[in-house]
Amino acid sequence: MEENKDFFGTEPVFELLMRLAPPVMLAQLIQALYNIVDSYFIGQYSKDGLAALSVIFPIQLTPPF
């Protein structure tokens, strides 16, 4: 199978978005679900723990650059 590595300069932007966005969206959805489950279980034990999870969630979603 031959791969075309120069598709960023040749394909329309909309087609690129439709091909590249779903994996990113799925990864963020999975990460959000982890946070929801964590919040449920930690919230049953400690208000401070739930506050800590609420503070760290936006930091977790930030890309590492």
All heavy atoms as TSV, in Angstrom:
chain	resi	resn	atom	element	x	y	z
A	1	MET	N	N	0.835	-1.175	0.000
A	1	MET	CA	C	0.000	0.000	0.000
A	1	MET	C	C	0.886	1.246	0.000
A	1	MET	O	O	1.730	1.421	0.857
A	1	MET	CB	C	-0.907	-0.029	1.235
A	1	MET	CG	C	-1.854	1.120	1.288
A	1	MET	SD	S	-3.159	0.930	2.492
A	1	MET	CE	C	-2.281	1.089	4.018
A	2	GLU	N	N	0.659	2.098	-0.945
A	2	GLU	CA	C	1.460	3.314	-1.065
A	2	GLU	C	C	0.779	4.443	-0.290
A	2	GLU	O	O	-0.408	4.686	-0.400
A	2	GLU	CB	C	1.563	3.704	-2.540
A	2	GLU	CG	C	2.438	4.913	-2.757
A	2	GLU	CD	C	2.543	5.243	-4.235
A	2	GLU	OE1	O	2.582	4.315	-5.055
A	2	GLU	OE2	O	2.568	6.435	-4.541
A	3	GLU	N	N	1.563	5.124	0.533
A	3	GLU	CA	C	1.032	6.233	1.327
A	3	GLU	C	C	1.447	7.553	0.706
A	3	GLU	O	O	2.579	7.735	0.299
A	3	GLU	CB	C	1.562	6.169	2.752
A	3	GLU	CG	C	1.036	5.002	3.533
A	3	GLU	CD	C	1.493	5.051	4.976
A	3	GLU	OE1	O	1.721	6.144	5.497
A	3	GLU	OE2	O	1.633	3.978	5.559
A	4	ASN	N	N	0.510	8.475	0.650
A	4	ASN	CA	C	0.803	9.815	0.165
A	4	ASN	C	C	1.042	10.693	1.385
A	4	ASN	O	O	0.125	11.050	2.094
A	4	ASN	CB	C	-0.358	10.346	-0.677
A	4	ASN	CG	C	-0.031	11.689	-1.284
A	4	ASN	OD1	O	1.057	12.217	-1.119
A	4	ASN	ND2	N	-0.991	12.232	-1.999
A	5	LYS	N	N	2.290	11.062	1.640
A	5	LYS	CA	C	2.631	11.829	2.828
A	5	LYS	C	C	2.479	13.332	2.622
A	5	LYS	O	O	2.659	14.096	3.542
A	5	LYS	CB	C	4.050	11.496	3.273
A	5	LYS	CG	C	4.188	10.052	3.684
A	5	LYS	CD	C	5.556	9.761	4.182
A	5	LYS	CE	C	5.674	8.276	4.373
A	5	LYS	NZ	N	6.125	7.822	5.585
A	6	ASP	N	N	2.108	13.752	1.429
A	6	ASP	CA	C	1.976	15.167	1.139
A	6	ASP	C	C	0.509	15.562	0.998
A	6	ASP	O	O	0.152	16.391	0.180
A	6	ASP	CB	C	2.741	15.518	-0.140
A	6	ASP	CG	C	2.896	17.019	-0.326
A	6	ASP	OD1	O	2.854	17.741	0.682
A	6	ASP	OD2	O	3.032	17.438	-1.484
A	7	PHE	N	N	-0.361	14.973	1.814
A	7	PHE	CA	C	-1.783	15.266	1.668
A	7	PHE	C	C	-2.177	16.602	2.291
A	7	PHE	O	O	-3.230	17.132	1.997
A	7	PHE	CB	C	-2.655	14.139	2.235
A	7	PHE	CG	C	-2.386	13.774	3.656
A	7	PHE	CD1	C	-2.990	14.456	4.695
A	7	PHE	CD2	C	-1.548	12.731	3.953
A	7	PHE	CE1	C	-2.749	14.106	6.001
A	7	PHE	CE2	C	-1.291	12.382	5.262
A	7	PHE	CZ	C	-1.893	13.068	6.292
A	8	PHE	N	N	-1.349	17.193	3.149
A	8	PHE	CA	C	-1.690	18.486	3.738
A	8	PHE	C	C	-1.672	19.611	2.707
A	8	PHE	O	O	-2.401	20.572	2.837
A	8	PHE	CB	C	-0.748	18.838	4.892
A	8	PHE	CG	C	-1.033	18.069	6.132
A	8	PHE	CD1	C	-0.178	17.081	6.557
A	8	PHE	CD2	C	-2.171	18.335	6.881
A	8	PHE	CE1	C	-0.447	16.367	7.711
A	8	PHE	CE2	C	-2.450	17.640	8.030
A	8	PHE	CZ	C	-1.582	16.647	8.450
A	9	GLY	N	N	-0.881	19.501	1.708
A	9	GLY	CA	C	-0.820	20.546	0.698
A	9	GLY	C	C	-1.694	20.297	-0.507
A	9	GLY	O	O	-1.856	21.172	-1.352
A	10	THR	N	N	-2.274	19.108	-0.602
A	10	THR	CA	C	-3.015	18.773	-1.807
A	10	THR	C	C	-4.504	18.561	-1.578
A	10	THR	O	O	-5.293	18.807	-2.478
A	10	THR	CB	C	-2.438	17.493	-2.441
A	10	THR	OG1	O	-2.506	16.430	-1.495
A	10	THR	CG2	C	-1.003	17.708	-2.871
A	11	GLU	N	N	-4.917	18.108	-0.403
A	11	GLU	CA	C	-6.333	17.836	-0.152
A	11	GLU	C	C	-7.049	19.075	0.360
A	11	GLU	O	O	-6.443	19.923	1.017
A	11	GLU	CB	C	-6.488	16.705	0.867
A	11	GLU	CG	C	-6.126	15.353	0.316
A	11	GLU	CD	C	-6.514	14.228	1.258
A	11	GLU	OE1	O	-7.428	14.413	2.069
A	11	GLU	OE2	O	-5.885	13.175	1.174
A	12	PRO	N	N	-8.356	19.169	0.111
A	12	PRO	CA	C	-9.139	20.287	0.654
A	12	PRO	C	C	-9.167	20.243	2.184
A	12	PRO	O	O	-9.114	19.169	2.795
A	12	PRO	CB	C	-10.543	20.067	0.083
A	12	PRO	CG	C	-10.358	19.173	-1.095
A	12	PRO	CD	C	-9.146	18.341	-0.798
A	13	VAL	N	N	-9.277	21.412	2.793
A	13	VAL	CA	C	-9.225	21.517	4.254
A	13	VAL	C	C	-10.375	20.742	4.904
A	13	VAL	O	O	-10.179	20.049	5.906
A	13	VAL	CB	C	-9.256	23.002	4.684
A	13	VAL	CG1	C	-9.366	23.139	6.182
A	13	VAL	CG2	C	-8.021	23.716	4.176
A	14	PHE	N	N	-11.568	20.840	4.357
A	14	PHE	CA	C	-12.710	20.155	4.947
A	14	PHE	C	C	-12.489	18.641	4.999
A	14	PHE	O	O	-12.792	17.997	6.009
A	14	PHE	CB	C	-13.990	20.488	4.187
A	14	PHE	CG	C	-15.214	19.884	4.802
A	14	PHE	CD1	C	-15.773	20.431	5.944
A	14	PHE	CD2	C	-15.799	18.753	4.249
A	14	PHE	CE1	C	-16.901	19.867	6.522
A	14	PHE	CE2	C	-16.918	18.182	4.817
A	14	PHE	CZ	C	-17.473	18.744	5.958
A	15	GLU	N	N	-11.968	18.063	3.936
A	15	GLU	CA	C	-11.710	16.621	3.912
A	15	GLU	C	C	-10.645	16.229	4.931
A	15	GLU	O	O	-10.748	15.188	5.575
A	15	GLU	CB	C	-11.298	16.174	2.514
A	15	GLU	CG	C	-12.439	16.219	1.521
A	15	GLU	CD	C	-12.012	15.768	0.141
A	15	GLU	OE1	O	-10.967	15.096	0.010
A	15	GLU	OE2	O	-12.733	16.092	-0.818
A	16	LEU	N	N	-9.622	17.065	5.073
A	16	LEU	CA	C	-8.603	16.809	6.082
A	16	LEU	C	C	-9.196	16.836	7.487
A	16	LEU	O	O	-8.889	15.975	8.320
A	16	LEU	CB	C	-7.471	17.828	5.985
A	16	LEU	CG	C	-6.479	17.637	4.853
A	16	LEU	CD1	C	-5.544	18.832	4.778
A	16	LEU	CD2	C	-5.701	16.357	5.044
A	17	LEU	N	N	-10.049	17.822	7.756
A	17	LEU	CA	C	-10.685	17.908	9.071
A	17	LEU	C	C	-11.546	16.692	9.349
A	17	LEU	O	O	-11.536	16.156	10.457
A	17	LEU	CB	C	-11.526	19.175	9.174
A	17	LEU	CG	C	-10.771	20.460	9.418
A	17	LEU	CD1	C	-11.726	21.648	9.376
A	17	LEU	CD2	C	-10.047	20.418	10.740
A	18	MET	N	N	-12.292	16.250	8.366
A	18	MET	CA	C	-13.166	15.093	8.553
A	18	MET	C	C	-12.369	13.808	8.768
A	18	MET	O	O	-12.839	12.872	9.401
A	18	MET	CB	C	-14.108	14.914	7.350
A	18	MET	CG	C	-15.138	16.006	7.230
A	18	MET	SD	S	-16.205	16.085	8.667
A	18	MET	CE	C	-15.687	17.591	9.439
A	19	ARG	N	N	-11.145	13.776	8.276
A	19	ARG	CA	C	-10.320	12.579	8.446
A	19	ARG	C	C	-9.477	12.624	9.721
A	19	ARG	O	O	-9.255	11.603	10.364
A	19	ARG	CB	C	-9.409	12.404	7.237
A	19	ARG	CG	C	-8.713	11.054	7.253
A	19	ARG	CD	C	-8.082	10.745	5.960
A	19	ARG	NE	N	-6.895	11.577	5.777
A	19	ARG	CZ	C	-6.208	11.634	4.670
A	19	ARG	NH1	N	-6.594	10.948	3.631
A	19	ARG	NH2	N	-5.141	12.378	4.582
A	20	LEU	N	N	-9.032	13.805	10.121
A	20	LEU	CA	C	-8.116	13.911	11.254
A	20	LEU	C	C	-8.806	14.247	12.573
A	20	LEU	O	O	-8.269	13.964	13.642
A	20	LEU	CB	C	-7.049	14.966	10.951
A	20	LEU	CG	C	-6.157	14.669	9.760
A	20	LEU	CD1	C	-5.240	15.844	9.485
A	20	LEU	CD2	C	-5.352	13.407	9.987
A	21	ALA	N	N	-9.977	14.867	12.541
A	21	ALA	CA	C	-10.639	15.293	13.769
A	21	ALA	C	C	-11.233	14.148	14.595
A	21	ALA	O	O	-11.140	14.196	15.824
A	21	ALA	CB	C	-11.711	16.326	13.450
A	22	PRO	N	N	-11.850	13.121	14.010
A	22	PRO	CA	C	-12.480	12.088	14.841
A	22	PRO	C	C	-11.540	11.392	15.847
A	22	PRO	O	O	-11.945	11.194	16.994
A	22	PRO	CB	C	-13.049	11.095	13.828
A	22	PRO	CG	C	-13.340	11.944	12.635
A	22	PRO	CD	C	-12.211	12.947	12.591
A	23	PRO	N	N	-10.303	11.047	15.504
A	23	PRO	CA	C	-9.448	10.432	16.520
A	23	PRO	C	C	-9.150	11.369	17.697
A	23	PRO	O	O	-9.119	10.939	18.855
A	23	PRO	CB	C	-8.154	10.093	15.774
A	23	PRO	CG	C	-8.534	10.034	14.349
A	23	PRO	CD	C	-9.662	11.000	14.183
A	24	VAL	N	N	-8.990	12.651	17.412
A	24	VAL	CA	C	-8.736	13.623	18.476
A	24	VAL	C	C	-9.971	13.765	19.352
A	24	VAL	O	O	-9.881	13.797	20.589
A	24	VAL	CB	C	-8.315	14.978	17.877
A	24	VAL	CG1	C	-8.183	16.028	18.955
A	24	VAL	CG2	C	-7.029	14.842	17.090
A	25	MET	N	N	-11.136	13.832	18.725
A	25	MET	CA	C	-12.383	13.953	19.478
A	25	MET	C	C	-12.618	12.726	20.354
A	25	MET	O	O	-13.056	12.843	21.504
A	25	MET	CB	C	-13.556	14.153	18.515
A	25	MET	CG	C	-13.524	15.480	17.806
A	25	MET	SD	S	-14.669	15.650	16.419
A	25	MET	CE	C	-16.197	15.128	17.108
A	26	LEU	N	N	-12.331	11.556	19.836
A	26	LEU	CA	C	-12.487	10.321	20.610
A	26	LEU	C	C	-11.547	10.300	21.809
A	26	LEU	O	O	-11.947	9.933	22.919
A	26	LEU	CB	C	-12.248	9.099	19.721
A	26	LEU	CG	C	-12.396	7.748	20.398
A	26	LEU	CD1	C	-13.827	7.543	20.867
A	26	LEU	CD2	C	-11.965	6.636	19.454
A	27	ALA	N	N	-10.316	10.719	21.612
A	27	ALA	CA	C	-9.355	10.744	22.721
A	27	ALA	C	C	-9.807	11.705	23.814
A	27	ALA	O	O	-9.718	11.386	25.007
A	27	ALA	CB	C	-7.976	11.145	22.203
A	28	GLN	N	N	-10.329	12.871	23.437
A	28	GLN	CA	C	-10.801	13.821	24.440
A	28	GLN	C	C	-12.052	13.312	25.144
A	28	GLN	O	O	-12.230	13.543	26.341
A	28	GLN	CB	C	-11.053	15.184	23.801
A	28	GLN	CG	C	-9.777	15.905	23.479
A	28	GLN	CD	C	-10.013	17.340	23.045
A	28	GLN	OE1	O	-11.078	17.682	22.553
A	28	GLN	NE2	N	-9.006	18.169	23.233
A	29	LEU	N	N	-12.917	12.614	24.419
A	29	LEU	CA	C	-14.100	12.028	25.038
A	29	LEU	C	C	-13.716	10.984	26.080
A	29	LEU	O	O	-14.263	10.964	27.181
A	29	LEU	CB	C	-15.008	11.412	23.970
A	29	LEU	CG	C	-16.225	10.665	24.490
A	29	LEU	CD1	C	-17.195	11.630	25.158
A	29	LEU	CD2	C	-16.908	9.909	23.372
A	30	ILE	N	N	-12.770	10.129	25.747
A	30	ILE	CA	C	-12.314	9.108	26.692
A	30	ILE	C	C	-11.696	9.756	27.918
A	30	ILE	O	O	-11.963	9.344	29.060
A	30	ILE	CB	C	-11.334	8.138	26.008
A	30	ILE	CG1	C	-12.090	7.288	24.986
A	30	ILE	CG2	C	-10.618	7.261	27.029
A	30	ILE	CD1	C	-11.215	6.467	24.088
A	31	GLN	N	N	-10.914	10.795	27.723
A	31	GLN	CA	C	-10.299	11.484	28.851
A	31	GLN	C	C	-11.360	12.142	29.738
A	31	GLN	O	O	-11.271	12.120	30.957
A	31	GLN	CB	C	-9.307	12.525	28.345
A	31	GLN	CG	C	-8.408	13.071	29.415
A	31	GLN	CD	C	-7.289	13.911	28.841
A	31	GLN	OE1	O	-7.391	14.430	27.729
A	31	GLN	NE2	N	-6.221	14.060	29.585
A	32	ALA	N	N	-12.387	12.715	29.132
A	32	ALA	CA	C	-13.472	13.326	29.907
A	32	ALA	C	C	-14.245	12.270	30.682
A	32	ALA	O	O	-14.635	12.495	31.834
A	32	ALA	CB	C	-14.394	14.097	28.981
A	33	LEU	N	N	-14.462	11.103	30.075
A	33	LEU	CA	C	-15.159	10.029	30.784
A	33	LEU	C	C	-14.357	9.535	31.975
A	33	LEU	O	O	-14.932	9.231	33.029
A	33	LEU	CB	C	-15.463	8.875	29.826
A	33	LEU	CG	C	-16.545	9.159	28.790
A	33	LEU	CD1	C	-16.656	7.997	27.808
A	33	LEU	CD2	C	-17.874	9.423	29.453
A	34	TYR	N	N	-13.035	9.449	31.839
A	34	TYR	CA	C	-12.196	9.098	32.986
A	34	TYR	C	C	-12.391	10.101	34.113
A	34	TYR	O	O	-12.514	9.732	35.279
A	34	TYR	CB	C	-10.708	9.081	32.597
A	34	TYR	CG	C	-10.217	7.800	32.010
A	34	TYR	CD1	C	-9.557	7.786	30.786
A	34	TYR	CD2	C	-10.372	6.593	32.671
A	34	TYR	CE1	C	-9.091	6.609	30.232
A	34	TYR	CE2	C	-9.918	5.409	32.129
A	34	TYR	CZ	C	-9.281	5.426	30.906
A	34	TYR	OH	O	-8.817	4.268	30.370
A	35	ASN	N	N	-12.448	11.377	33.771
A	35	ASN	CA	C	-12.602	12.404	34.791
A	35	ASN	C	C	-13.974	12.326	35.450
A	35	ASN	O	O	-14.087	12.529	36.657
A	35	ASN	CB	C	-12.369	13.786	34.185
A	35	ASN	CG	C	-12.228	14.836	35.251
A	35	ASN	OD1	O	-13.219	15.367	35.730
A	35	ASN	ND2	N	-10.994	15.123	35.629
A	36	ILE	N	N	-15.009	12.021	34.689
A	36	ILE	CA	C	-16.353	11.889	35.256
A	36	ILE	C	C	-16.403	10.729	36.238
A	36	ILE	O	O	-16.955	10.848	37.341
A	36	ILE	CB	C	-17.392	11.729	34.132
A	36	ILE	CG1	C	-17.539	13.033	33.362
A	36	ILE	CG2	C	-18.739	11.282	34.688
A	36	ILE	CD1	C	-18.333	12.919	32.087
A	37	VAL	N	N	-15.831	9.602	35.874
A	37	VAL	CA	C	-15.813	8.436	36.764
A	37	VAL	C	C	-14.991	8.737	38.015
A	37	VAL	O	O	-15.413	8.420	39.131
A	37	VAL	CB	C	-15.278	7.191	36.018
A	37	VAL	CG1	C	-15.050	6.040	36.967
A	37	VAL	CG2	C	-16.248	6.794	34.913
A	38	ASP	N	N	-13.845	9.368	37.850
A	38	ASP	CA	C	-13.030	9.755	38.999
A	38	ASP	C	C	-13.811	10.682	39.924
A	38	ASP	O	O	-13.794	10.519	41.148
A	38	ASP	CB	C	-11.746	10.459	38.553
A	38	ASP	CG	C	-10.705	9.520	37.993
A	38	ASP	OD1	O	-10.867	8.293	38.168
A	38	ASP	OD2	O	-9.744	10.020	37.366
A	39	SER	N	N	-14.493	11.656	39.338
A	39	SER	CA	C	-15.253	12.611	40.144
A	39	SER	C	C	-16.363	11.923	40.922
A	39	SER	O	O	-16.631	12.264	42.078
A	39	SER	CB	C	-15.860	13.693	39.253
A	39	SER	OG	O	-14.857	14.432	38.625
A	40	TYR	N	N	-17.007	10.958	40.315
A	40	TYR	CA	C	-18.076	10.227	41.004
A	40	TYR	C	C	-17.544	9.502	42.238
A	40	TYR	O	O	-18.103	9.626	43.331
A	40	TYR	CB	C	-18.750	9.243	40.048
A	40	TYR	CG	C	-19.767	8.364	40.728
A	40	TYR	CD1	C	-21.013	8.874	41.070
A	40	TYR	CD2	C	-19.481	7.049	41.046
A	40	TYR	CE1	C	-21.956	8.085	41.702
A	40	TYR	CE2	C	-20.412	6.247	41.678
A	40	TYR	CZ	C	-21.646	6.773	42.005
A	40	TYR	OH	O	-22.563	5.983	42.645
A	41	PHE	N	N	-16.474	8.741	42.062
A	41	PHE	CA	C	-15.967	7.947	43.171
A	41	PHE	C	C	-15.259	8.796	44.231
A	41	PHE	O	O	-15.462	8.592	45.429
A	41	PHE	CB	C	-15.037	6.838	42.665
A	41	PHE	CG	C	-15.787	5.720	42.004
A	41	PHE	CD1	C	-15.737	5.558	40.628
A	41	PHE	CD2	C	-16.558	4.853	42.743
A	41	PHE	CE1	C	-16.439	4.539	40.016
A	41	PHE	CE2	C	-17.273	3.822	42.139
A	41	PHE	CZ	C	-17.205	3.671	40.773
A	42	ILE	N	N	-14.457	9.750	43.808
A	42	ILE	CA	C	-13.760	10.608	44.769
A	42	ILE	C	C	-14.751	11.514	45.493
A	42	ILE	O	O	-14.596	11.791	46.681
A	42	ILE	CB	C	-12.665	11.441	44.067
A	42	ILE	CG1	C	-11.613	10.540	43.446
A	42	ILE	CG2	C	-12.022	12.427	45.024
A	42	ILE	CD1	C	-10.854	9.682	44.422
A	43	GLY	N	N	-15.788	11.962	44.805
A	43	GLY	CA	C	-16.793	12.821	45.421
A	43	GLY	C	C	-17.551	12.154	46.547
A	43	GLY	O	O	-18.077	12.826	47.435
A	44	GLN	N	N	-17.611	10.830	46.545
A	44	GLN	CA	C	-18.278	10.115	47.630
A	44	GLN	C	C	-17.455	10.118	48.909
A	44	GLN	O	O	-18.000	9.903	49.987
A	44	GLN	CB	C	-18.572	8.682	47.210
A	44	GLN	CG	C	-19.620	8.591	46.129
A	44	GLN	CD	C	-19.922	7.163	45.742
A	44	GLN	OE1	O	-19.302	6.219	46.232
A	44	GLN	NE2	N	-20.883	6.991	44.857
A	45	TYR	N	N	-16.161	10.364	48.798
A	45	TYR	CA	C	-15.284	10.292	49.961
A	45	TYR	C	C	-14.825	11.651	50.478
A	45	TYR	O	O	-14.652	11.826	51.671
A	45	TYR	CB	C	-14.044	9.446	49.642
A	45	TYR	CG	C	-14.382	8.007	49.371
A	45	TYR	CD1	C	-14.344	7.507	48.076
A	45	TYR	CD2	C	-14.758	7.160	50.389
A	45	TYR	CE1	C	-14.670	6.191	47.817
A	45	TYR	CE2	C	-15.092	5.849	50.147
A	45	TYR	CZ	C	-15.041	5.376	48.852
A	45	TYR	OH	O	-15.367	4.082	48.601
A	46	SER	N	N	-14.599	12.610	49.582
A	46	SER	CA	C	-13.962	13.840	50.027
A	46	SER	C	C	-14.341	15.023	49.138
A	46	SER	O	O	-14.250	14.944	47.911
A	46	SER	CB	C	-12.442	13.653	49.995
A	46	SER	OG	O	-11.777	14.865	50.134
A	47	LYS	N	N	-14.755	16.106	49.776
A	47	LYS	CA	C	-15.025	17.335	49.022
A	47	LYS	C	C	-13.722	17.945	48.518
A	47	LYS	O	O	-13.678	18.526	47.435
A	47	LYS	CB	C	-15.757	18.332	49.905
A	47	LYS	CG	C	-17.166	17.922	50.221
A	47	LYS	CD	C	-17.850	18.959	51.081
A	47	LYS	CE	C	-19.243	18.494	51.433
A	47	LYS	NZ	N	-19.947	19.448	52.290
A	48	ASP	N	N	-12.658	17.826	49.303
A	48	ASP	CA	C	-11.362	18.360	48.874
A	48	ASP	C	C	-10.828	17.605	47.658
A	48	ASP	O	O	-10.253	18.198	46.750
A	48	ASP	CB	C	-10.345	18.283	50.013
A	48	ASP	CG	C	-10.669	19.242	51.147
A	48	ASP	OD1	O	-11.328	20.267	50.873
A	48	ASP	OD2	O	-10.268	18.953	52.284
A	49	GLY	N	N	-11.025	16.301	47.649
A	49	GLY	CA	C	-10.594	15.508	46.502
A	49	GLY	C	C	-11.352	15.877	45.240
A	49	GLY	O	O	-10.778	15.968	44.152
A	50	LEU	N	N	-12.654	16.121	45.393
A	50	LEU	CA	C	-13.466	16.526	44.243
A	50	LEU	C	C	-13.033	17.901	43.745
A	50	LEU	O	O	-12.966	18.139	42.534
A	50	LEU	CB	C	-14.940	16.541	44.626
A	50	LEU	CG	C	-15.928	16.806	43.507
A	50	LEU	CD1	C	-15.768	15.796	42.381
A	50	LEU	CD2	C	-17.338	16.789	44.039
A	51	ALA	N	N	-12.701	18.797	44.674
A	51	ALA	CA	C	-12.212	20.114	44.271
A	51	ALA	C	C	-10.886	19.994	43.521
A	51	ALA	O	O	-10.656	20.687	42.532
A	51	ALA	CB	C	-12.042	21.002	45.489
A	52	ALA	N	N	-10.019	19.102	43.975
A	52	ALA	CA	C	-8.736	18.901	43.302
A	52	ALA	C	C	-8.940	18.375	41.880
A	52	ALA	O	O	-8.265	18.811	40.944
A	52	ALA	CB	C	-7.868	17.940	44.104
A	53	LEU	N	N	-9.873	17.445	41.708
A	53	LEU	CA	C	-10.156	16.933	40.365
A	53	LEU	C	C	-10.718	18.029	39.464
A	53	LEU	O	O	-10.414	18.082	38.273
A	53	LEU	CB	C	-11.146	15.769	40.438
A	53	LEU	CG	C	-10.587	14.450	40.948
A	53	LEU	CD1	C	-11.708	13.428	41.077
A	53	LEU	CD2	C	-9.500	13.930	40.044
A	54	SER	N	N	-11.542	18.900	40.026
A	54	SER	CA	C	-12.115	19.996	39.240
A	54	SER	C	C	-11.044	20.978	38.790
A	54	SER	O	O	-11.129	21.548	37.702
A	54	SER	CB	C	-13.166	20.732	40.063
A	54	SER	OG	O	-14.223	19.860	40.382
A	55	VAL	N	N	-10.037	21.173	39.622
A	55	VAL	CA	C	-8.964	22.101	39.273
A	55	VAL	C	C	-8.043	21.492	38.212
A	55	VAL	O	O	-7.600	22.170	37.289
A	55	VAL	CB	C	-8.154	22.491	40.533
A	55	VAL	CG1	C	-6.872	23.200	40.172
A	55	VAL	CG2	C	-9.002	23.339	41.453
A	56	ILE	N	N	-7.770	20.203	38.314
A	56	ILE	CA	C	-6.779	19.572	37.433
A	56	ILE	C	C	-7.352	19.220	36.055
A	56	ILE	O	O	-6.592	19.086	35.088
A	56	ILE	CB	C	-6.170	18.326	38.124
A	56	ILE	CG1	C	-4.824	17.973	37.515
A	56	ILE	CG2	C	-7.090	17.134	38.003
A	56	ILE	CD1	C	-3.756	18.945	37.824
A	57	PHE	N	N	-8.675	19.115	35.918
A	57	PHE	CA	C	-9.268	18.701	34.649
A	57	PHE	C	C	-8.876	19.595	33.473
A	57	PHE	O	O	-8.454	19.088	32.429
A	57	PHE	CB	C	-10.787	18.589	34.778
A	57	PHE	CG	C	-11.463	18.166	33.504
A	57	PHE	CD1	C	-11.246	16.911	32.974
A	57	PHE	CD2	C	-12.286	19.041	32.825
A	57	PHE	CE1	C	-11.861	16.517	31.795
A	57	PHE	CE2	C	-12.906	18.653	31.651
A	57	PHE	CZ	C	-12.695	17.398	31.135
A	58	PRO	N	N	-8.961	20.923	33.568
A	58	PRO	CA	C	-8.551	21.758	32.421
A	58	PRO	C	C	-7.055	21.625	32.105
A	58	PRO	O	O	-6.647	21.730	30.956
A	58	PRO	CB	C	-8.867	23.190	32.861
A	58	PRO	CG	C	-9.830	23.059	33.970
A	58	PRO	CD	C	-9.564	21.745	34.622
A	59	ILE	N	N	-6.261	21.377	33.124
A	59	ILE	CA	C	-4.824	21.195	32.909
A	59	ILE	C	C	-4.567	19.899	32.148
A	59	ILE	O	O	-3.688	19.834	31.286
A	59	ILE	CB	C	-4.065	21.229	34.250
A	59	ILE	CG1	C	-4.248	22.600	34.896
A	59	ILE	CG2	C	-2.590	20.909	34.063
A	59	ILE	CD1	C	-3.773	22.684	36.329
A	60	GLN	N	N	-5.354	18.867	32.423
A	60	GLN	CA	C	-5.198	17.604	31.718
A	60	GLN	C	C	-5.542	17.746	30.236
A	60	GLN	O	O	-4.958	17.060	29.396
A	60	GLN	CB	C	-6.124	16.525	32.310
A	60	GLN	CG	C	-5.672	15.992	33.630
A	60	GLN	CD	C	-6.663	14.980	34.175
A	60	GLN	OE1	O	-7.859	15.043	33.900
A	60	GLN	NE2	N	-6.162	14.041	34.944
A	61	LEU	N	N	-6.494	18.591	29.894
A	61	LEU	CA	C	-6.895	18.746	28.504
A	61	LEU	C	C	-5.974	19.632	27.690
A	61	LEU	O	O	-6.077	19.683	26.475
A	61	LEU	CB	C	-8.324	19.313	28.432
A	61	LEU	CG	C	-9.425	18.360	28.835
A	61	LEU	CD1	C	-10.781	19.041	28.710
A	61	LEU	CD2	C	-9.407	17.085	28.032
A	62	THR	N	N	-5.073	20.348	28.357
A	62	THR	CA	C	-4.159	21.241	27.661
A	62	THR	C	C	-3.086	20.426	26.945
A	62	THR	O	O	-2.477	19.551	27.555
A	62	THR	CB	C	-3.508	22.210	28.659
A	62	THR	OG1	O	-4.531	22.877	29.377
A	62	THR	CG2	C	-2.632	23.207	27.947
A	63	PRO	N	N	-2.841	20.702	25.673
A	63	PRO	CA	C	-1.781	19.968	24.966
A	63	PRO	C	C	-0.400	20.256	25.584
A	63	PRO	O	O	-0.173	21.343	26.086
A	63	PRO	CB	C	-1.833	20.507	23.550
A	63	PRO	CG	C	-2.997	21.391	23.460
A	63	PRO	CD	C	-3.533	21.636	24.823
A	64	PRO	N	N	0.487	19.291	25.519
A	64	PRO	CA	C	1.798	19.439	26.199
A	64	PRO	C	C	2.850	20.193	25.393
A	64	PRO	O	O	3.963	19.728	25.244
A	64	PRO	CB	C	2.229	17.987	26.401
A	64	PRO	CG	C	1.630	17.268	25.252
A	64	PRO	CD	C	0.309	17.957	24.987
A	65	PHE	N	N	2.528	21.369	24.854
A	65	PHE	CA	C	3.587	22.111	24.181
A	65	PHE	C	C	3.812	23.420	24.792
A	65	PHE	O	O	3.424	23.978	25.611
A	65	PHE	CB	C	3.411	22.355	22.688
A	65	PHE	CG	C	2.081	22.167	22.092
A	65	PHE	CD1	C	1.146	23.176	22.058
A	65	PHE	CD2	C	1.739	20.949	21.525
A	65	PHE	CE1	C	-0.061	23.002	21.457
A	65	PHE	CE2	C	0.535	20.778	20.924
A	65	PHE	CZ	C	-0.367	21.794	20.883
